[in-house]
Protein backbone atom coordinates (compact mmCIF):
# COMPACT_ATOMS: atom_id res chain seq x y z
CA UNK A 1 0.00 0.00 0.00
CA UNK A 2 1.44 3.34 -1.04
CA UNK A 3 1.54 6.29 1.37
CA UNK A 4 1.03 9.74 -0.13
CA UNK A 5 3.00 12.76 1.02
CA UNK A 6 1.04 15.10 -1.25
CA UNK A 7 -2.35 14.71 -2.89
CA UNK A 8 -4.45 17.32 -4.64
CA UNK A 9 -7.99 17.05 -5.94
CA UNK A 10 -9.26 19.41 -8.63
CA UNK A 11 -6.76 22.06 -7.59
CA UNK A 12 -7.46 25.32 -9.44
CA UNK A 13 -6.15 28.88 -9.10
CA UNK A 14 -7.77 31.72 -11.02
CA UNK A 15 -6.71 35.37 -11.12
CA UNK A 16 -9.54 37.50 -12.53
CA UNK A 17 -10.06 35.92 -15.95
CA UNK A 18 -6.73 34.11 -16.05
CA UNK A 19 -6.48 30.50 -14.86
CA UNK A 20 -2.94 29.76 -13.64
CA UNK A 21 -3.59 26.19 -12.46
CA UNK A 22 -6.52 24.14 -13.69
CA UNK A 23 -8.03 21.04 -12.05
CA UNK A 24 -4.74 19.44 -11.02
CA UNK A 25 -4.98 15.96 -9.50
CA UNK A 26 -1.52 15.21 -8.18
CA UNK A 27 -0.16 12.34 -6.10
CA UNK A 28 3.36 12.19 -4.72
CA UNK A 29 4.38 9.19 -2.66
CA UNK A 30 6.34 9.49 0.57
CA UNK A 31 10.09 9.42 -0.03
CA UNK A 32 9.90 10.43 -3.68
CA UNK A 33 11.85 13.10 -5.51
CA UNK A 34 9.21 14.48 -7.85
CA UNK A 35 10.31 16.67 -10.74
CA UNK A 36 7.93 19.31 -12.09
CA UNK A 37 8.78 20.55 -15.56
CA UNK A 38 7.19 22.82 -18.12
CA UNK A 39 7.74 26.15 -19.90
CA UNK A 40 7.50 29.57 -18.27
CA UNK A 41 3.88 30.39 -17.54
CA UNK A 42 2.86 26.74 -17.26
CA UNK A 43 1.72 27.18 -13.64
CA UNK A 44 4.57 25.44 -11.79
CA UNK A 45 5.29 28.25 -9.33
CA UNK A 46 1.60 28.86 -8.58
CA UNK A 47 1.10 25.14 -7.94
CA UNK A 48 4.08 25.00 -5.58
CA UNK A 49 2.88 28.13 -3.74
CA UNK A 50 -0.50 26.48 -3.16
CA UNK A 51 1.17 23.29 -1.95
CA UNK A 52 3.23 25.40 0.45
CA UNK A 53 0.12 27.08 1.84
CA UNK A 54 1.08 30.52 0.54
CA UNK A 55 -1.56 30.84 -2.18
CA UNK A 56 -5.09 29.68 -1.40
CA UNK A 57 -6.69 27.72 -4.23
CA UNK A 58 -9.82 29.04 -5.92
CA UNK A 59 -11.17 25.51 -6.00
CA UNK A 60 -9.84 22.16 -4.88
CA UNK A 61 -8.26 20.38 -1.95
CA UNK A 62 -4.69 19.72 -0.79
CA UNK A 63 -3.64 16.86 1.49
CA UNK A 64 -0.30 16.48 3.24
CA UNK A 65 0.27 12.96 4.48
CA UNK A 66 -3.48 12.30 4.15
CA UNK A 67 -4.37 15.32 6.32
CA UNK A 68 -6.37 18.05 4.61
CA UNK A 69 -4.59 21.40 4.53
CA UNK A 70 -6.46 24.27 6.13
CA UNK A 71 -5.52 27.78 5.08
CA UNK A 72 -7.01 29.15 8.29
CA UNK A 73 -4.39 27.48 10.47
CA UNK A 74 -1.14 29.35 9.93
CA UNK A 75 0.45 27.59 12.89
CA UNK A 76 -0.57 24.08 11.91
CA UNK A 77 1.95 21.55 13.33
CA UNK A 78 2.20 20.00 9.88
CA UNK A 79 3.32 23.29 8.32
CA UNK A 80 6.30 23.28 10.66
CA UNK A 81 7.45 20.07 8.96
CA UNK A 82 7.46 21.77 5.56
CA UNK A 83 10.49 23.36 3.89
CA UNK A 84 9.81 25.76 1.02
CA UNK A 85 12.52 27.35 -1.13
CA UNK A 86 11.12 29.90 -3.61
CA UNK A 87 13.14 31.04 -6.59
CA UNK A 88 13.61 34.56 -5.24
CA UNK A 89 13.99 34.25 -1.46
CA UNK A 90 16.06 37.20 -0.16
CA UNK A 91 19.38 36.83 1.62
CA UNK A 92 20.67 39.41 4.10
CA UNK A 93 24.07 40.45 2.78
CA UNK A 94 25.08 42.21 5.99
CA UNK A 95 24.81 39.04 8.10
CA UNK A 96 27.34 36.26 8.43
CA UNK A 97 26.37 32.76 7.32
CA UNK A 98 26.14 31.61 10.95
CA UNK A 99 24.04 34.57 12.12
CA UNK A 100 21.65 34.16 9.18
CA UNK A 101 21.00 30.50 9.94
CA UNK A 102 20.77 31.14 13.67
CA UNK A 103 18.11 33.79 13.06
CA UNK A 104 15.89 31.34 11.16
CA UNK A 105 16.60 28.52 13.60
CA UNK A 106 15.29 30.68 16.45
CA UNK A 107 12.16 31.46 14.42
CA UNK A 108 11.52 27.71 14.51
CA UNK A 109 12.11 27.71 18.28
CA UNK A 110 15.40 25.84 18.18
CA UNK A 111 17.30 26.47 21.40
CA UNK A 112 20.77 25.53 22.71
CA UNK A 113 22.28 22.99 22.66
CA UNK A 114 20.08 21.70 19.81
CA UNK A 115 20.43 24.97 17.92
CA UNK A 116 24.22 24.87 17.69
CA UNK A 117 24.27 21.18 16.79
CA UNK A 118 21.72 21.69 14.02
CA UNK A 119 23.56 24.68 12.55
CA UNK A 120 26.77 22.68 12.41
CA UNK A 121 24.93 19.78 10.75
CA UNK A 122 23.38 21.83 7.95
CA UNK A 123 26.58 23.79 7.30
CA UNK A 124 28.44 20.51 6.84
CA UNK A 125 25.69 19.15 4.60
CA UNK A 126 25.72 22.19 2.28
CA UNK A 127 29.53 22.39 2.37
CA UNK A 128 29.69 25.85 3.95
CA UNK A 129 31.41 25.07 7.27
CA UNK A 130 34.49 27.04 6.24
CA UNK A 131 32.25 30.05 5.44
CA UNK A 132 30.40 30.17 8.75
CA UNK A 133 31.90 33.55 9.71
CA UNK A 134 31.83 35.04 6.19
CA UNK A 135 29.44 37.81 5.21
CA UNK A 136 26.73 36.62 2.84
CA UNK A 137 27.69 39.47 0.49
CA UNK A 138 31.01 37.70 -0.19
CA UNK A 139 29.48 34.36 -1.23
CA UNK A 140 29.27 33.10 -4.80
CA UNK A 141 25.87 32.41 -6.37
CA UNK A 142 26.24 28.68 -5.80
CA UNK A 143 27.15 29.20 -2.14
CA UNK A 144 24.21 31.57 -1.65
CA UNK A 145 21.84 28.98 -3.10
CA UNK A 146 23.23 26.26 -0.83
CA UNK A 147 22.82 28.63 2.11
CA UNK A 148 19.19 29.17 1.10
CA UNK A 149 18.70 25.42 1.12
CA UNK A 150 20.32 25.20 4.58
CA UNK A 151 17.83 27.79 5.82
CA UNK A 152 14.99 25.76 4.28
CA UNK A 153 15.94 22.53 6.11
CA UNK A 154 17.15 24.04 9.39
CA UNK A 155 14.02 22.78 11.23
CA UNK A 156 14.31 19.23 9.83
CA UNK A 157 11.21 19.20 7.59
CA UNK A 158 9.81 15.97 6.16
CA UNK A 159 8.49 17.62 2.99
CA UNK A 160 10.59 19.91 0.81
CA UNK A 161 9.30 22.14 -2.02
CA UNK A 162 12.02 23.64 -4.23
CA UNK A 163 11.12 26.12 -6.97
CA UNK A 164 13.84 26.35 -9.64
CA UNK A 165 16.70 25.83 -7.15
CA UNK A 166 19.44 25.32 -9.76
CA UNK A 167 18.44 28.16 -12.08
CA UNK A 168 21.46 30.19 -13.12
CA UNK A 169 24.02 27.96 -11.42
CA UNK A 170 27.17 26.76 -13.16
CA UNK A 171 27.68 23.00 -13.78
CA UNK A 172 29.82 22.46 -10.66
CA UNK A 173 27.29 24.24 -8.42
CA UNK A 174 24.43 22.23 -9.95
CA UNK A 175 26.32 19.02 -9.26
CA UNK A 176 26.93 20.06 -5.63
CA UNK A 177 23.25 20.86 -5.24
CA UNK A 178 22.22 17.51 -6.71
CA UNK A 179 24.45 15.65 -4.26
CA UNK A 180 22.81 17.45 -1.34
CA UNK A 181 19.33 16.54 -2.63
CA UNK A 182 20.36 12.89 -2.84
CA UNK A 183 21.48 12.94 0.79
CA UNK A 184 18.15 14.47 1.85
CA UNK A 185 16.21 11.82 -0.05
CA UNK A 186 18.27 9.05 1.52
CA UNK A 187 17.35 10.54 4.91
CA UNK A 188 13.68 9.92 4.07
CA UNK A 189 12.58 13.37 2.95
CA UNK A 190 9.91 13.79 0.28
CA UNK A 191 11.01 16.40 -2.28
CA UNK A 192 9.23 18.26 -5.07
CA UNK A 193 11.61 20.17 -7.33
CA UNK A 194 10.83 22.28 -10.39
CA UNK A 195 13.48 23.03 -12.98
CA UNK A 196 14.14 23.83 -16.61
CA UNK A 197 17.45 21.94 -16.40
CA UNK A 198 16.06 18.59 -17.46
CA UNK A 199 19.34 16.71 -17.12
CA UNK A 200 19.33 17.55 -13.40
CA UNK A 201 15.87 16.05 -12.97
CA UNK A 202 16.79 12.88 -14.86
CA UNK A 203 19.57 12.21 -12.39
CA UNK A 204 17.57 13.15 -9.29
CA UNK A 205 13.92 12.27 -9.73
CA UNK A 206 11.88 9.13 -9.25
CA UNK A 207 8.78 10.65 -10.88
CA UNK A 208 8.03 13.49 -13.29
CA UNK A 209 5.08 15.82 -13.77
CA UNK A 210 4.69 17.91 -16.90
CA UNK A 211 2.66 21.12 -16.82
CA UNK A 212 1.28 22.99 -19.81
CA UNK A 213 -0.99 26.07 -19.67
CA UNK A 214 -1.98 25.31 -16.07
CA UNK A 215 -2.77 21.65 -16.65
CA UNK A 216 -0.81 18.68 -15.34
CA UNK A 217 -0.69 16.86 -18.67
CA UNK A 218 1.48 13.95 -17.52
CA UNK A 219 2.48 12.50 -14.16
CA UNK A 220 4.23 9.17 -13.78
CA UNK A 221 7.38 7.49 -12.55
CA UNK A 222 10.44 8.16 -14.66
CA UNK A 223 10.76 4.46 -15.44
CA UNK A 224 7.17 4.34 -16.67
CA UNK A 225 7.66 7.39 -18.90
CA UNK A 226 10.75 5.85 -20.45
CA UNK A 227 8.88 2.59 -20.96
CA UNK A 228 5.87 4.25 -22.58
CA UNK A 229 7.48 6.94 -24.70
CA UNK A 230 11.23 6.66 -24.97
CA UNK A 231 12.80 5.40 -28.15
CA UNK A 232 15.79 3.16 -27.61
CA UNK A 233 18.92 3.95 -29.55
CA UNK A 234 21.45 1.38 -30.71
CA UNK A 235 25.00 2.46 -31.40
CA UNK A 236 26.85 0.15 -33.79
CA UNK A 237 30.48 0.70 -34.75
CA UNK A 238 32.19 -1.10 -37.61
CA UNK A 239 35.61 -0.99 -39.26
CA UNK A 240 34.20 -0.44 -42.76
CA UNK A 241 31.21 -0.72 -45.11
CA UNK A 242 28.84 1.45 -43.06
CA UNK A 243 26.55 1.94 -46.07
CA UNK A 244 26.11 -1.79 -46.55
CA UNK A 245 25.59 -2.25 -42.83
CA UNK A 246 22.85 0.38 -42.83
CA UNK A 247 21.00 -1.27 -45.69
CA UNK A 248 21.21 -4.62 -43.91
CA UNK A 249 19.80 -3.16 -40.68
CA UNK A 250 16.48 -2.22 -42.27
CA UNK A 251 15.64 -5.91 -42.61
CA UNK A 252 15.68 -6.58 -38.86
CA UNK A 253 12.73 -6.53 -36.48
CA UNK A 254 12.53 -3.35 -34.39
CA UNK A 255 14.67 -1.15 -36.63
CA UNK A 256 12.86 2.04 -37.60
CA UNK A 257 15.50 4.43 -38.96
CA UNK A 258 19.26 4.79 -38.85
CA UNK A 259 21.86 7.54 -39.19
CA UNK A 260 25.42 7.00 -40.40
CA UNK A 261 28.07 8.90 -38.41
CA UNK A 262 30.90 8.48 -40.90
CA UNK A 263 33.52 10.44 -38.95
CA UNK A 264 33.05 8.11 -35.98
CA UNK A 265 32.61 4.94 -38.06
CA UNK A 266 29.32 4.47 -36.28
CA UNK A 267 25.61 4.00 -37.01
CA UNK A 268 22.87 5.28 -34.69
CA UNK A 269 19.71 3.18 -34.91
CA UNK A 270 16.23 4.07 -33.65
CA UNK A 271 15.11 0.72 -32.28
CA UNK A 272 11.82 -0.56 -30.82
CA UNK A 273 12.57 -4.28 -30.61
CA UNK A 274 13.27 -6.64 -27.72
CA UNK A 275 16.55 -7.91 -26.28
CA UNK A 276 16.05 -11.10 -28.25
CA UNK A 277 15.70 -9.04 -31.44
CA UNK A 278 19.02 -7.31 -30.63
CA UNK A 279 20.73 -10.66 -30.07
CA UNK A 280 19.50 -12.03 -33.39
CA UNK A 281 20.57 -8.85 -35.17
CA UNK A 282 24.11 -8.91 -33.78
CA UNK A 283 24.55 -12.62 -34.51
CA UNK A 284 23.30 -12.19 -38.09
CA UNK A 285 25.55 -9.18 -38.76
CA UNK A 286 28.63 -11.03 -37.52
CA UNK A 287 27.73 -14.12 -39.57
CA UNK A 288 27.35 -11.87 -42.61
CA UNK A 289 30.95 -10.73 -42.27
CA UNK A 290 30.47 -7.22 -40.91
CA UNK A 291 33.40 -6.17 -38.69
CA UNK A 292 31.45 -4.98 -35.63
CA UNK A 293 33.60 -3.34 -32.96
CA UNK A 294 30.86 -1.90 -30.76
CA UNK A 295 27.20 -2.75 -30.22
CA UNK A 296 25.22 -1.28 -27.34
CA UNK A 297 21.93 0.42 -26.53
CA UNK A 298 21.26 3.64 -24.64
CA UNK A 299 18.16 5.32 -23.26
CA UNK A 300 16.86 8.49 -24.79
CA UNK A 301 17.78 11.39 -22.51
CA UNK A 302 15.07 13.23 -20.57
CA UNK A 303 15.26 16.36 -22.71
CA UNK A 304 14.45 14.42 -25.89
CA UNK A 305 11.70 12.57 -24.02
CA UNK A 306 10.19 15.85 -22.81
CA UNK A 307 10.21 17.33 -26.32
CA UNK A 308 8.57 14.15 -27.62
CA UNK A 309 5.87 14.29 -24.93
CA UNK A 310 5.30 17.99 -25.57
CA UNK A 311 4.87 17.27 -29.28
CA UNK A 312 2.33 14.56 -28.52
CA UNK A 313 0.31 16.95 -26.34
CA UNK A 314 0.28 19.63 -29.07
CA UNK A 315 -0.66 17.21 -31.84
N, C-alpha and C positions, 0 to 999 in steps of 0.2 A: 504494500500500500504506500503510495507516494504522499509525502507531506509538503504542503505548499507554503512557501514563505510569502509570496505575493499572489493575490488573485484579484482581478477586476471583472466587473460585470456591467456591460453597456456603458463604459466610462466615456463621457462626452464633455467637452469644454467649448463653450461658444462665447465669443466676444462680439456684441452687437450682431451684425449679420455674418460674421466670419466664424467658421467652425474650425478650431485648431486641432481638436482630437474628436474622433467620431466613433462611438459605439465600440470601444476597444474591450475585448475579452482576452485577458492576459493571464497566464499561469506560469509561475516560476517556482521550481521545486527548491526545497531547502538544500543549501550547499552548492547550488549552481553558480556559475559565472555566466550571466546572460548578456549577450551583446545586442545592442539596439542600434540599427543602422538605417540610413535614409538621407536624402538630400536636405539642404537647408530649407526650412519651412515645412518639413514633413510632420512636425508635431512632437518630436522627441523630447525637447526641453519642457514643453508644457505637460507632457505625460509624466516625466520625472518629477516635476514640481507638484503635481497632484499626488503622486505616490509618496512624496516627502511630506505631504500635509501642508504645503505652502499655498497652493492654489486649490480652491474648493471646486469640485466638478459641478457642471450645470446639471448633469444627469449621471446616474450610475453609482456603483458601490465599489469600495476598496477594502480588501481584507489583508491584514498582516498576520501570518501564522494562524489563519482561520478566525481571527478576531476582527470584527468590523471596525474600520477606522471612523472615529467621530471627530469632526472638525470643531466641535464645541469644547473639546478637552485638550487644551494646549499643554497641559502637564500630564498627559497620559503616560503611565509607566512604560508602555511599549515604545512611545516616541523617544524615550531616553536610550533605547537600544538601537536607534537608527543613526547612521552616519550619512550625511549628505554633502557632497562636494560639487557646488555649481561651477560653471565655467568662468565665472568672473568674481569669485569671492575675494574681498580686499585683504591685503596684508599690510601690517603697520610697520613701515620702513624704519621708524625711529626706535623700535624695540629690538632686543636681542632675540635670537631663536628660543632660548630658554624662557625668557620672560613672556614671550608670545604664547608658548604652549602652556606655561603655568597659568596664565590668565584664563585660557579656555578650560583648563582642568578644574580650576576653582569654580567656574560657572556650572560645571557638572558635579560640584560638591565633593571633589577629590580632596582629601586632607592628608597631611603627613601621618605616617611614613609612606602611605600608599601613593601619594602624589609624586614624590621624588622617584620612587621605583618605577612608576608608570612613565614618567617623562624620560627616564633613562632607557626604558624598553623601546618606546616609539622612536627615539632618536637613533638608537642602534638599528632598528628595522629599516628606517628610511635613509640610513647611511649619512647622518648629519651630526654624529657625536662630536666630531672635531670642530663643528661650527656652532656649538651650543652658546658660546659667548660672542658670536659675530652679530653685527647689526643686519637685519633683514635686507636693508638697502644694498648690502655688499654681495648678496647671493645671486648666483646665475638663475636663469629662468627654470632650468631643470631642478635646481635646489629649492627654489621657491615653490614649485609644484609639489615636490616631495614633502616640504614643510606643511603645505595645505592639506595633504593627505594625512600627515601626522596629527594635525589638529582635528581632522574628521574622525579619527579612530581613537582619540585620546581616552574616551570613556568606554572603550571596549564594546562597540556595537555588535549586534549579530546580523544586521542588514545594512548594506552599504550601497548607496546610489551615487554614481560618478558620471557627471555630465561633461563629456569631451575632455577627459583629464590629460590626454597626451597631445592635445592640439598645440601646434607650434613648437613642439620639442624636437631636438635633434635626435638622430638614431640612437646614440649612446644613452641619452636621457630616457627615451622611450623604452629601451631595453631594461634600464634600471627600474623603471616604473612597473614594467611587466613582471619582473622578478618579485617585487614587493606584493603585487596582486596575487601571485601564485602562493606566496607564503600565507597570505590572509585566507585564501581559499582552503589551503591545507589545515588551517586552524579551525575550519568549520563555518566560516562566514559565508553568507549568501550575498552575491555582488551583482548589481546591474550596472553596466558600463556602456555609454554611448560613444561612438567615435566615427570619424570619416576615414581613419587609418585602418583599412580592412585587414591588412596583414597582421596588425596587433590583435584584432579580435580572433582571427583564425588560430593564433597561438594560445590565446587565453581562454576562449569561451567554450562552454559545453553546449549552449543553445544560442540561437540567433532569432531576433525579431526584425522584420523589415517594415518600416513605415513609409507611407506614400500619401500625401495630401490629407493627413490626419487619420488615416486608416492603418491598422495593423494588417498588412496584406499577407504576411507569412510569419509563422512562429513555430519552430521545431528544433529538435536537437541538431547539432552540426552534422553528426553522422547521418541522420535521416535526410537532411538536405543534400548532402553529397550523394547519398544512395538514390534519391529521387531525381536529381537534376544534373549532377556533375557528369561531364563527359571524361572518360578515361583517356589518357594519352599514352601511346607506346613510343618509346625512342629506340630506334634500331640503327646501329652503326655497322658499316660494311667497308671492306678495303677497296672495293671497286663496283662498277656496274649498278649504280644507284637507280638509273632509269629502268633497267630491267627488273630490279627488285621492286620498285614501285608498281610496275605493271602487274607483277606476280601477286602483290599484296591484295589487289582488288578482288581476287578470286576467293579470299578467305572469309569465313563467317565472322561477323562483328566489325569488319573494316568498313568505315564510311568514307573518309577522305584521307589523303596523305599530302605531306609537304616535304620536298627535298631540300635539305640544307647542305648544299654542295660544299661550301667552305669547311664544314665540320664533318663531311663524309657521313651524314646522318639523315634519317628520314623520321619525321614526326607523323604519327598515325592517330587519327581520331577513331577510337575503338569502343564498341559497345558489347563485346562478346564476353564469354566466361573465361575462367582460368584454364579450363580444358581446351577452349578454342585457341588460347595463346600457346599452349603446349603443342597442339597439333600444327599450328602455324610455324613455330620455331623448328620443329622436327622436319617439316616439309621443306622449309627454306634451306636447311643444312643439307638435306638429302639431294636437293636440286643443285648443289654446288656453290651456293652463295657464301661468301666469306664473312660471316657475321662475327663482329667483335664485341658488340654490346646489344643487349635486348632487355629492356626493363620498362615497367609502367610507372606512371606518376599521376597523383590526383590533380585535378584542376584547382588552381588556387582560388581563394575566397573572392578575390576581386572579380575574376572572370565569372564565377558562379553568381555573384550579385548582379553583374551586368546582364547575365542570361535570365535571371529571375525577373529583373526589372523590365526586360524586353517582353517576357511572357505576360506580365501584368498589363503593359501598354497595348499589346496586340490582342 
